[in-house]
Amino acid sequence: MLDVTEEKKKILKKYEEDVKFLGSIKVGTYEEAKKWVGKKGETYFVEEPVDISRIRFYCEMLEDDNPSYWDESYAKKQWGGLICPPGLMLSLTLPPIWRPKEKSKPKFLALEIPLPAETFINVETETEFFQPVYIGDYLNYQDEIIEITEEKKTHLGLGYFITILRTIRNHKGEIVAKIKNVTFRFRVEEK
Amino acid sequence: MRKINYRFRYWEDVKENEIIPEVKLPITYRRVIQSVAATRDFFPAFFSPEYAQAQGIENIYLNTMVFEGFVDKVITSWGGPHTWIRKRKIRMLRPVPAGSTLTCTGKVVKKYVINEEFCLDLELILQKFKEDPSKTEKVCMAWVTIILPKKKPT
């Protein structure tokens, strides 16, 4: 009989290249991982400014008719201009898949932490919003590893909960949001 | 452009324990792929059924930013476009794969003023179902603090 776990691992491996835009999943021990708590990533500057198409595609997907994102005259009166939906904040800081020139890309620290776990899923996100993000804003952000739990069992398998705090600023240096994200790094065997 | 009549709710209008009415969102293949394109999160589990299945999940599923945006939409449709989302925490309990319908409902748990801001704490529950709407499963919880304007003194 074919080993189901091995088969699953092979499939995950096949997609390694597709995951690389986020970073490469590092395998190691929990003891190694613990040393990463408190570590800060580099500040990464998002290349493109916030633009209206991103906002509209997102609202289109959700069928969100809030005029803060659609109606310039309403948005100007209420917020001082068209704003970015708060739910798009995390998306605006995702690394690009491809660029003509290879620059240093931000690393998703939850993947870089060496752990005996070959895949992951996002489980909890807490975001604080300090001020609106406007069309034309250039954002930058920095991550900090807050916590790595011991091995836990969930319905997906055994793994570790990793908490990372992302502080997002606009080009004026003002903090616009702080995202505290919990990722579950897990392995596919042993249900 | 077609004129839409938005409902504007003010802080004084809201009572603790008030219900935020249910909103549905069908999670078709198209919407899952739209969500990948719109959020630019190309993690393979969101577009490749075999990757999702290798993770132990039946099909491609929604990413975090869809839950966030859906919760925000439900809240701002209820409170009006002048609602400011101050803080939002979501806990995802189960993945929502293509082929399900997502629902969201909630209530006001606390009404208060802090630093001259008129705040409301809301709690929302997201559920999914397949063919039978009576067979729902809780997939996500959200705790959100919003600020609503006060009515202008007349």
Interface residues (C-beta under 8 A of the other chain):
Chain A: E7 K8 K9 I11 L12 Y15 D18 V19 F21 L22 R54 F57 Y58 E60 M61 L62 E63 D64 D65 N66 P67 S68 D71 Y74 Q78 P85 P86 G87 L88 L90 S91 L94 P96 I97 T119 I121 N122 V123 E124 T125 E126 T127 E128 F129 H155 L156 G157 N181 V188 K191
Chain B: M1 I4 Y6 L25 R31 Q34 S35 A37 A38 T39 R40 D41 F42 F43 P44 A45 S48 E50 Y51 Q53 A54 Q55 G56 I57 N63 T64 M65 V66 E68 G69 F70 V71 D72 K73 T76 S77 P81 H82 W84 I85 R86 K87 R88 K89 I90 R91 M92 R94 P95
